[in-house]
Amino acid sequence: MDAYFVCLANSLKRGGRCIAGVEVTIDDERKWTVVRKPDGSPRWIRPIDATTEFGEIRIGEAQHIPLLSVVKLEGVIPIPCQSHTEDVHYGLMRVVGKVSGADAVLSQFVDSVHQVFFYGTDRAIDIPTFATGDHSLMFIPVSDAKIVADVREDKTRYRMLLEYHGVVYDLSVTDPYYIEALNTNRVKLGKQSELYVTLSLGLVYEERHHKLIAGVIVPTSDAALSEANKIIDTKWEVRIISVVPLTSTERRTIRKAFVVPSQNGLAVCFRRRNGGEDFLPTDNAEDVVPWQRIALGLIDIVTYSDGKRAVRVRNSCGAVWRWIQKFNRFPKCS
């Protein structure tokens, strides 16, 4: 069985990522419609990798699935597990387009049925409650929230304080793209307004299942699209918007950068001083080799029109060696 979903979460999970989204159907004109459960709430899908320890999606696969992507899953096998009723195994996962980020689109994924976050108002639930639950994902609008930094043992974590149906929640943020924006000051701490957030119920940690902010989406102003519910095909529209060096602020947050193999080629791992890690694919993989350490001053960040980012290494070791060979006529190494 095949299924489609709109990706609303690509969050940190035990060394990999948790991918999840609302299931949609697609007609012959590539128009999509949200699939709903009998109670009217959107039906969610959470792909689980059968080959990893905790079902996490490997970084190499997850990094090519930005939020609002339309994702096709082939060979879907439902594997509901207690509150994680949305879990499925799959054979192949690939992006087939994206949807608009306008309010008119995002509002269709909102859960208007549940008025508390996962069976109570606390930050977490106990194991017996998790075992009897029937959902672990929600998407809601947030009109007024606050981001605070929690520094412990030189590690910075972010929490979001938000009010929903009269209850104030204080939840950890696990969206790596939003965390990166906070780390680089592209998003400031403090009050945030007009957001949509994906809520997720995590795996057991310290004998409880914690409620998390697994995705943060800022609505766009592209409501003028003539067909808001039609899949946007960006295959021929992707272009490079900018190629810029790492800023001094970004460099200060990184302890080291090195090349790692991924399912789709090579990526650069940025190991943060606070203990976290971020991964970006390489834009010129022919100039680097796995496990090569990269000087931060040689790194450019390439941004594409579809929102994806990549690393371009300037004057890498391979390029310098070829330059030496060219101008000094050294024999090539076999």
N, C-alpha and C positions, 0 to 999 in steps of 0.2 A: 504494500500500500504506500502511496505517495501522499505528502501533505505539504502545504505552504503556510508560512507564518511571517508576520512582520516583527522584526527583531526589536525588542524594547529593553533588553538587558544583555550586556556583555561585561560581566563583573568578575572580580577576583574570586578564585576558588581553589584553595589548596595547591598552589603552584601552577594552576591553569586558569581556565575561565568557565564561568557559568553563562551559557547562552539560553535565552528564553524569549518567547514572544506570543502574540495573539494569533491564533489560527485564522486563515482566510481562505475563501474559495475564489477562483479566478475563472472568468468566462473567456470566450473566444476573442473578445475585443480587449483582453488584458485588464478588464475592470475587476476590482476585488470587492468582496463583501465579508464582513466579520462573521465568524461562526460563533454562535452563542449556545450556552448551556440552557437546560430547561428553566432555570430561575432567571434568565435574561442576562446574566453576566457573561463577558467574553470567555471563550474557551482558550486556554493557554497550552503551549507545548514547550517542554524543556528537553532538548536533546542530551542524551547521556552517552558518553563514550564507553563502550563495553571493555576497552582495553586498558583503561587507566584505573588507578586505585580507588578514587572517589567519584568516578564518572565525569571528572572534569574534562573539558575540551582543551586539547593542546593549543599552546600559544600560536604555533604556526598556522593552525586552521582558524582560530578565533580572530586573529588580527586582521583578517580580510572580510570581517562581517561587522561593519559599523551599524550603529543604531539607525532604525528606520529602513534597513535593508529588507527586501522581500526575499525570503530564503525558501528553497525547495529541499525537502527531505525525501529521499528515496529509500524504500525498504523499511518503512516505519513499523515498529513493534511496540505497542504500549506496555510499559512496565511500572504501573502505579505502585508507589511505596508509601503507605500511611498518608500523611498530609501531602506528600509529593505525588499527588495524583496525576500531575502533568508530565511525568517522566516518560521518555520513549527512547528505545534504541533505534539506530538508523544505519543504512548502508553507505549513503553518500549525502553530503550537505553542500549546497552551492547557492550563491547569490544570483538572482535572476532579474534584479532591478531594485528600485526603492520607492518609497511613498513620500508625499509632501509632508513637511513639518508644520503645516498650518493648523490653527486651532480647530477648524472644521474637520480635519482628518484625525488629529490626536484625540479629540473628544469621543470618537467612536470606540476607542480602546478603554475608556474609563469604566471602572467597576462602580456602578451606582447602586449595587445591591448590599454590599457589606459596609457597615458603618463603623466598625472597629477593625484594627489591624490584627488579623489572625488570632481570634478567640480570646481577646483580652486587651487591656490597655498597658500592660507591662512591656518592657523592652524584649522579653523573651518568654517562652512557654516551656513547661516541663515535658518530659518524655511521654508520659501517659496522654497528655493533651495532644501532642503531635501525632500519636498513634491513632487517634480517633478523628483527626481533622479531615477535611475534604478539599482543601485548596491551600496553595502556598505562594501564590503570585497575585499581585494587584497592580493596577495602574490608576493614578489619581492626579487631579490638578491641585497645585499648591499656589495660593495667591500671596502668602506671606510666610517666609521661612528665614532661618538664621543658621549660618555656617560657623562653627567654632572649631578651633584646633586643639587637639589633646596631645601634649608632648609627654612621652614617658620613655625613659631610658634612651634619650636621643632619637626616638622614633616619633614621627608626627602622623597622627591619624585625625581624620575629620569626621565630625558628627553634624547632623542636620536636626534642628529643632523646628517642628512644624505642628500646626494645629489642624485637627480633622474632626468634625462633628463635636466640637467642644472639648476635645481631649488633646493635650499637648504631648507629643512623642519626641523622644531624644534617641536618634538612631544613627548607627555607623554608616558611613558612605563607602561603598565598595566598587563604585564605577571608576575604573582606572583612567578614563579620559577626563572625567570631571576632576579627579584627584590631580592629574597632570596640570590641568588648567589652574588649580589652586596652588600647586607647587611653583608654577612659573608666573603667578600673579596675574594671569589673564582673567581670572575670576577672583575677586577680593573677598576676604572673610567678612562676616557680618550679614546684614539683611539681604535676602534674595526675594525676587518677586516674579510672579507669572511663570512658574515652572510646571512641568509634568514629571512625576517620579514613578519609577517602578519599585514596588516593595516585594521583598522575597523573604521566605522563611528558610534560614540556613540549616546546614547539617549540625549535628550535636556538637556542642563546644562547652566545656565545663558543666556537663550534665544538663544543659538546656539548649533549646533551639532559639537562636537570636533573630530578631526582625531587622532587616537590612535595607538600605537604599541601594538597589542594584543597578539603577539607571537614572540619569538626570537629562531631561530634554528641555531646551529652551525653544518655545514655538517661534516659527519664522513668519515672515510677512508675505509668503507666496500664495495667499488665498486667492489670488487672481487667476490661478491655473484654471483653464476652462473645464477640465475634468479632474476634480480633486481625488476621485476614487479610481483613477487609472494608474497602473504601474508606470513609473518613469524609467525609461530605458536609457542609461547613461553610457552605453557601450561605446558610442562614437563621439561622445561629448567630453570625455575625460581629457584634461589638459593640465599642464603644470602651471600653477598660479604663482608660486614663489620658490626661490632657493636661497635660504638665508642661513648664516652660521648660528651655532648655539649661542644664545645670549650669555652674558656673564652671570646673570641670575640663575639661568638653567645649569650652567657649569658648576655653580656652588652647591647644587643639590645632588650632584653625581659624584660617586666615589671612583668608579671606573666604567669604561665601555669596552665591550669585546664582542666578537662575532660568534654566533651560534648557529648550528644547522636547524632548519625548520622544515615542516612538511612541504612547504612551497618554495624551498630554496634556502637562502641565508638571511639572517636577521641580526641586528645589533641589540645586545642586551645592555641597558643602562642600569647599573647597580647603584641605588640611591644611598645617600649617607644615612637616611633614616631606616634603612633595612629593606625597603621595597625594591622591586625590579619592574622595568618597563621594557617592551620589545617593539622595535620597528623594523620592517623589511628593508633590505638594502636596495638602493637604486642602481648601483653599479657593482653587482656581485662578482663580476669577473676580476675585480681589482683587490678582492679580499679573500681570505681563507678561514675556515672554521677555527675558532678559539684564538684568533689573532686579536691582540689588544689594540685599541684605536685611541690615539691622542685626541682629547676633546677639541683641540684647536683645529683638527683636520675634518671635523664633522659639519656638514650642511644638512639642514632639514628641508626636504622637498615636500611641498603641499600641493595636492591635486584638486581639481574642481569638484570631485565627488566627495571631498572631505578626508580622503585617505592621506596618510603621511608616510614618508620613507626617509632613510638615511643615505646620503651620498658622501662618500669618503674622498677627500681631496688629497692627492699626493700620497696614497697609501704605500706601504712597503713594496708591493708588486710594481706600482707605477714608477717609484723612484729607482728600483732596480733596473727596469726596462730603460729608463732615461740614462742611467750609468752605462748600460750595455751599448746604447745607441751612440753616445758621444765618446766613449773610451774603447769601444770595440772589444769588450771582454767577450770571451766565448760563452755561449748560453749553457746553463746548467742542464744536464739531462735528467 
